[in-house]
């Protein structure tokens, strides 16, 4: 790199280095100056990266026309999904919440022997019932039974989908 190139790059590098010390509000103003539109993001690192990219692109030149055409053709050929798939997503839903596919259906009874005691847990629509109390998770039930932290799926031996081993 010759002296002229270094002299041209130094102010750009300084400006990019100073971006880290600016507030999000200051970065948003700089974003507006460079892009001509407001940023929808308040994420500082995102703003720093986008502004730095734009500063470099303006100083050193943007993509070549050939690269732009190639990117455009790739984007046009891409099979982009605009909406999520209809139907099953691999996660059963309950009142707008996702239900782990490893859980058996509500109404199922889980049985396990632990320290010579037979344990039965009733799987509810939202939670798990053990000895009249309702718990939010299998881990909470296992913790109550054992007195130590357990992964509920491991404790009840639910290794794969729908409660099967």
C-alpha positions as CSV (number, residue, x, y, z in Angstrom):
1,X,0.0,0.0,0.0
2,X,1.5,3.3,-1.0
3,X,1.5,6.6,1.1
4,X,-1.4,8.0,-0.9
5,X,-3.6,5.1,-0.2
6,X,-2.8,5.2,3.5
7,X,-3.6,8.9,3.6
8,X,-7.0,8.3,2.0
9,X,-7.8,5.3,4.3
10,X,-6.7,6.9,7.6
11,X,-9.7,9.3,8.0
12,X,-12.1,6.5,7.1
13,X,-10.6,4.2,9.6
14,X,-10.7,7.0,12.3
15,X,-14.3,7.6,11.6
16,X,-15.2,4.0,11.8
17,X,-13.2,3.6,15.1
18,X,-15.1,6.5,16.6
19,X,-18.5,4.9,15.8
20,X,-18.0,2.6,18.8
21,X,-17.9,5.6,21.2
22,X,-21.2,7.1,19.9
23,X,-24.6,6.7,21.5
24,X,-27.4,4.9,19.7
25,X,-29.1,8.2,19.1
26,X,-25.9,9.6,17.5
27,X,-25.6,6.5,15.4
28,X,-29.2,6.8,14.2
29,X,-28.5,10.4,13.1
30,X,-25.4,9.2,11.2
31,X,-27.4,6.4,9.6
32,X,-29.9,8.9,8.4
33,X,-27.2,11.0,6.9
34,X,-25.7,8.0,5.0
35,X,-28.7,6.1,4.0
36,X,-31.3,8.9,3.7
37,X,-33.8,7.0,5.8
38,X,-34.4,6.3,9.5
39,X,-33.1,3.1,10.9
40,X,-35.7,0.8,12.5
41,X,-33.0,-0.8,14.7
42,X,-31.8,0.4,18.1
43,X,-29.1,-2.3,18.3
44,X,-25.9,-0.4,18.6
45,X,-23.6,-3.1,17.1
46,X,-25.9,-3.5,14.1
47,X,-25.9,0.3,13.5
48,X,-22.1,0.5,13.8
49,X,-21.6,-2.3,11.3
50,X,-24.1,-0.9,8.8
51,X,-22.6,2.6,9.0
52,X,-19.1,1.3,8.7
53,X,-20.0,-0.7,5.6
54,X,-21.7,2.4,4.1
55,X,-18.7,4.6,4.8
56,X,-16.3,2.1,3.2
57,X,-18.6,1.6,0.2
58,X,-18.9,5.3,-0.4
59,X,-15.1,5.8,-0.1
60,X,-13.9,2.7,-1.9
61,X,-16.7,2.0,-4.3
62,X,-19.7,-0.2,-4.0
63,X,-20.3,-3.6,-5.6
64,X,-19.5,-3.8,-9.3
65,X,-22.5,-3.9,-11.7
66,X,-21.7,-7.5,-12.5
67,X,-21.8,-8.4,-8.7
68,X,-25.1,-6.5,-8.3
69,X,-26.6,-8.4,-11.3
70,X,-25.5,-11.7,-9.9
71,X,-26.9,-10.9,-6.4
72,X,-30.2,-9.9,-8.0
73,X,-30.4,-13.1,-10.0
74,X,-29.7,-15.2,-7.0
75,X,-32.3,-13.3,-5.0
76,X,-34.9,-13.8,-7.8
77,X,-34.2,-17.5,-8.1
78,X,-34.3,-18.1,-4.3
79,X,-37.3,-20.0,-3.1
80,X,-38.2,-17.6,-0.3
81,X,-41.0,-18.4,2.1
82,X,-43.1,-15.4,2.9
83,X,-45.2,-17.2,5.6
84,X,-44.6,-20.1,7.8
85,X,-45.9,-23.5,6.8
86,X,-49.5,-24.2,7.5
87,X,-50.4,-27.1,9.8
88,X,-47.9,-28.9,12.1
89,X,-44.7,-27.2,12.9
90,X,-43.3,-30.1,14.9
91,X,-44.5,-28.4,18.1
92,X,-48.1,-28.9,19.2
93,X,-49.7,-25.7,20.4
94,X,-51.8,-25.1,23.5
95,X,-53.6,-21.7,23.7
96,X,-51.0,-20.0,21.6
97,X,-48.1,-21.6,23.5
98,X,-45.8,-24.3,22.1
99,X,-45.8,-27.7,23.6
100,X,-42.6,-29.8,23.6
101,X,-43.1,-32.8,21.2
102,X,-41.4,-35.1,23.8
103,X,-44.4,-34.6,26.1
104,X,-47.2,-37.2,26.0
105,X,-50.7,-36.0,25.3
106,X,-52.7,-34.4,28.1
107,X,-54.5,-37.1,30.1
108,X,-51.6,-39.4,30.1
109,X,-50.2,-40.8,33.3
110,X,-46.4,-41.1,33.7
111,X,-45.2,-43.8,36.1
112,X,-41.8,-44.3,37.6
113,X,-40.4,-46.1,40.6
114,X,-37.9,-44.0,42.6
115,X,-36.4,-45.2,45.9
116,X,-38.9,-48.1,46.1
117,X,-41.8,-45.6,45.7
118,X,-44.2,-45.8,42.8
119,X,-44.7,-42.3,41.4
120,X,-47.6,-41.3,39.2
121,X,-47.8,-37.9,37.4
122,X,-50.9,-36.9,35.5
123,X,-50.1,-34.8,32.3
124,X,-52.5,-31.9,32.1
125,X,-53.2,-29.5,29.3
126,X,-51.0,-26.9,31.1
127,X,-48.8,-28.5,33.7
128,X,-48.4,-31.7,35.6
129,X,-50.3,-33.0,38.6
130,X,-48.5,-34.9,41.4
131,X,-50.1,-35.7,44.7
132,X,-52.8,-33.1,44.2
133,X,-50.4,-30.3,43.4
134,X,-50.0,-28.8,39.9
135,X,-46.4,-28.1,38.6
136,X,-45.5,-26.1,35.6
137,X,-42.8,-28.5,34.4
138,X,-41.6,-32.1,34.7
139,X,-38.4,-30.8,36.1
140,X,-40.3,-29.1,39.0
141,X,-42.0,-32.4,39.7
142,X,-38.7,-34.3,39.7
143,X,-37.1,-31.7,41.9
144,X,-40.0,-32.0,44.4
145,X,-39.7,-35.8,44.4
146,X,-35.9,-36.1,44.7
147,X,-35.0,-32.9,46.5
148,X,-32.3,-32.2,43.9
149,X,-32.2,-30.6,40.4
150,X,-33.2,-33.1,37.7
151,X,-34.1,-32.8,34.1
152,X,-37.7,-33.8,34.0
153,X,-37.4,-35.7,30.7
154,X,-34.5,-37.7,32.0
155,X,-36.2,-38.4,35.3
156,X,-39.3,-39.7,33.6
157,X,-37.3,-41.3,30.8
158,X,-39.0,-39.4,28.0
159,X,-36.2,-39.5,25.3
160,X,-38.0,-38.9,22.0
161,X,-41.3,-37.6,20.6
162,X,-44.6,-38.1,22.3
163,X,-43.3,-39.8,25.4
164,X,-41.8,-42.8,23.8
165,X,-38.4,-44.2,24.6
